[in-house]
Amino acid sequence: MLQLKLHTKLLECGTDEAGRGCLAGPVTAAAVLLPDNFVNFLLTDSKQLTELRRNQLKPLLEKEAICFGVSHVFMNEIDKINILNASIKAMHLSIAQLKTIPEFILVDGNRFKNYKEIPHQCIVKGDAKFLHIAAASVLAKTYRDAFMEKIHEEYPMYNWKKNKGYPTLEHREAIRKFGITKYHRKSFRLLPEPLEIHFIKNS
């Protein structure tokens, strides 16, 4: 069973992101404030859960959370400010959506920038240690996956419905064959070897 939060007497939110290592699509973050009586024995790091389990947990978390926020930072912004800054920006935007202002922020990972005057702490693998970070990881992942499934309909040849924009062999073969779209991150190394990549005309 994961720990509820680090500071038991504070209003503490957890925040996490999804899609940092993808070649296409946004980086998505969530921030979650859970009530002190929240209990869930199935909730853990979204990467350790099946897609079915994540989708089952999503409405439960949305219902039981005191409040939550989810934000995308899109490809052009990622290319402009880099993926680390885009990830932190997405977390900031998610925290800004919280209807209740947290007194402390617990962040998954090891990098963050101050958000207003609210103190924070980074926890490596925090999504496998704290329930509110795990909840944020599930919301970030499910919202991002839904976005990728939607744009899959526009460009089905990349099979984003399955790979969600991650650098699978299939995704890279499609880039090699069809070129890139408006959803690809142009600052990323899209192919392992240097190759002239062309744009799809209607992107």
Phi, psi and omega per residue, in radians:
M1 nan 2.285 -3.141
L2 -1.329 2.728 3.076
Q3 -1.284 2.512 -3.119
L4 -1.156 -0.920 3.138
K5 -2.794 2.994 -3.085
L6 -1.411 -0.796 -3.107
H7 -1.867 1.824 -3.004
T8 -1.168 -0.431 -3.082
K9 -1.708 0.039 -3.121
L10 -1.925 2.683 2.949
L11 -1.335 1.783 -2.995
E12 -2.065 2.260 3.072
C13 -1.815 2.686 2.998
G14 -1.882 2.556 3.100
T15 -2.431 2.549 -3.121
D16 -2.724 2.860 3.130
E17 -2.207 2.867 3.073
A18 -2.379 2.567 3.047
G19 1.594 0.280 -3.102
R20 -1.122 -0.648 -3.074
G21 -1.628 0.213 -3.084
C22 -1.407 2.764 3.069
L23 -1.608 -0.330 -3.087
A24 -2.457 2.721 3.092
G25 1.518 3.025 -3.090
P26 -1.350 2.931 2.820
V27 -1.691 2.362 -3.008
T28 -2.155 2.364 3.131
A29 -2.224 2.735 3.052
A30 -2.356 2.678 3.015
A31 -2.283 2.390 -3.036
V32 -2.391 2.340 2.954
L33 -1.906 2.078 3.139
L34 -1.804 2.598 3.079
P35 -1.216 2.734 -3.082
D36 -1.174 -0.319 3.125
N37 -1.695 0.207 -3.112
F38 -1.213 2.287 3.088
V39 -2.395 2.314 3.019
N40 -2.738 2.032 -3.063
F41 -1.453 -0.195 -3.122
L42 -1.649 -0.388 -3.034
L43 -1.235 2.242 3.035
T44 -2.731 -3.021 3.068
D45 -0.797 2.228 -3.058
S46 -1.007 -0.495 -3.122
K47 -1.194 -0.369 3.139
Q48 -1.606 -0.031 -3.110
L49 -1.847 2.638 3.039
T50 -1.297 2.838 3.095
E51 -1.047 -0.697 3.112
L52 -1.054 -0.803 -3.126
R53 -1.135 -0.708 3.105
R54 -1.069 -0.751 -3.125
N55 -1.219 -0.461 3.044
Q56 -1.294 -0.659 -3.104
L57 -1.289 -0.544 -3.050
K58 -0.901 -1.001 -3.116
P59 -1.150 -0.550 3.099
L60 -1.121 -0.777 3.137
L61 -1.149 -0.731 3.135
E62 -1.096 -0.614 -3.125
K63 -1.324 -0.734 -3.003
E64 -1.559 -0.309 3.123
A65 -1.163 2.583 2.981
I66 -1.061 -0.790 3.033
C67 -2.897 2.832 3.101
F68 -2.639 2.793 3.054
G69 -2.436 2.554 3.103
V70 -2.361 2.332 -3.123
S71 -2.438 2.464 2.993
H72 -1.744 2.486 2.853
V73 -2.055 2.165 -2.919
F74 -1.568 3.068 -2.924
M75 -0.999 -0.804 -3.107
N76 -1.051 -0.693 3.123
E77 -1.200 -0.723 3.085
I78 -1.017 -0.797 -3.134
D79 -1.133 -0.512 -3.088
K80 -1.403 -0.775 -2.971
I81 -1.951 -0.049 -3.112
N82 1.421 2.801 -2.966
I83 -1.207 -0.614 3.117
L84 -1.104 -0.874 3.140
N85 -1.121 -0.620 3.107
A86 -1.159 -0.678 3.108
S87 -1.109 -0.776 3.136
I88 -1.160 -0.700 3.101
K89 -1.063 -0.759 3.118
A90 -1.057 -0.699 3.099
M91 -1.143 -0.764 3.091
H92 -1.023 -0.797 -3.137
L93 -1.093 -0.628 3.114
S94 -1.190 -0.755 3.117
I95 -1.099 -0.657 3.136
A96 -1.097 -0.417 3.131
Q97 -1.384 -0.270 -3.073
L98 -1.104 2.257 -3.116
K99 -1.281 -0.451 3.047
T100 -1.885 2.178 -3.096
I101 -1.310 2.149 3.139
P102 -1.274 2.709 3.079
E103 -1.655 -0.263 3.137
F104 -2.681 2.555 -3.140
I105 -2.088 2.186 3.046
L106 -1.852 2.169 -2.963
V107 -1.982 2.327 3.028
D108 -1.309 2.333 3.104
G109 1.876 -2.792 -3.061
N110 -2.240 0.127 -3.122
R111 -2.351 2.348 3.107
F112 -2.824 2.825 3.035
K113 -2.108 2.581 -3.121
N114 -0.886 2.362 3.018
Y115 -1.890 1.912 -3.081
K116 0.895 -2.334 -3.119
E117 -1.819 0.217 -3.045
I118 -1.450 2.168 3.112
P119 -1.152 2.650 -3.141
H120 -2.488 2.892 3.026
Q121 -2.513 2.408 3.084
C122 -1.621 2.404 3.123
I123 -2.217 1.984 3.090
V124 -1.146 2.278 -3.063
K125 1.002 0.603 3.141
G126 -1.098 -0.438 -3.129
D127 -1.231 -0.213 3.064
A128 -1.852 0.123 -3.093
K129 -2.114 -0.564 -3.048
F130 -2.198 2.378 -3.063
L131 -1.100 -0.706 -3.093
H132 -1.230 -0.546 3.054
I133 -1.252 -0.719 3.086
A134 -1.038 -0.734 3.109
A135 -1.073 -0.753 3.108
A136 -1.109 -0.666 -3.140
S137 -1.145 -0.671 3.129
V138 -1.186 -0.785 -3.140
L139 -1.147 -0.771 3.129
A140 -1.041 -0.789 -3.109
K141 -1.155 -0.797 -3.075
T142 -1.212 -0.672 3.109
Y143 -1.185 -0.692 3.126
R144 -1.192 -0.745 3.121
D145 -1.028 -0.708 3.129
A146 -1.095 -0.667 3.093
F147 -1.124 -0.773 -3.116
M148 -1.154 -0.633 3.099
E149 -1.160 -0.578 3.121
K150 -1.198 -0.799 -3.117
I151 -1.340 -0.268 3.022
H152 -0.999 -0.638 -3.117
E153 -1.113 -0.510 3.138
E154 -1.355 -0.670 -3.109
Y155 -2.320 1.241 -3.033
P156 -1.138 -0.325 -3.071
M157 -1.149 -0.303 3.129
Y158 -1.576 -0.172 3.141
N159 0.948 0.766 3.111
W160 -1.093 -0.388 3.087
K161 -1.017 -0.599 -3.125
K162 -1.664 -0.901 -2.997
N163 -1.551 -0.184 3.076
K164 1.006 0.365 3.100
G165 1.640 -0.030 3.119
Y166 -1.260 2.780 -3.043
P167 -1.390 1.074 3.060
T168 -1.302 2.853 3.089
L169 -1.025 -0.751 -3.140
E170 -1.065 -0.764 -3.136
H171 -1.113 -0.758 -3.118
R172 -1.204 -0.620 3.082
E173 -1.114 -0.654 3.116
A174 -1.177 -0.660 3.078
I175 -1.107 -0.743 3.134
R176 -1.100 -0.659 -3.058
K177 -1.436 -0.766 -2.982
F178 -1.878 -0.201 -3.045
G179 1.507 -2.848 -3.059
I180 -1.991 2.840 -3.108
T181 -2.001 3.122 3.075
K182 -1.169 -0.235 -3.122
Y183 -1.608 -0.131 3.141
H184 -1.420 2.593 3.107
R185 -1.540 1.893 -2.996
K186 -1.297 -0.310 3.123
S187 -1.458 -0.128 -3.134
F188 -1.555 2.758 3.052
R189 -1.424 1.655 -2.992
L190 -1.311 -0.489 3.059
L191 -2.212 2.563 -3.093
P192 -1.133 -0.485 3.128
E193 -1.993 2.618 3.120
P194 -1.050 2.277 3.140
L195 -2.741 2.476 3.106
E196 -1.230 2.089 -3.109
I197 -1.821 2.326 3.132
H198 -1.854 2.758 3.085
F199 -1.470 2.522 2.930
I200 -1.237 2.372 -2.957
K201 -1.025 -0.671 -3.047
N202 -1.554 0.219 3.123
S203 -1.588 nan nan
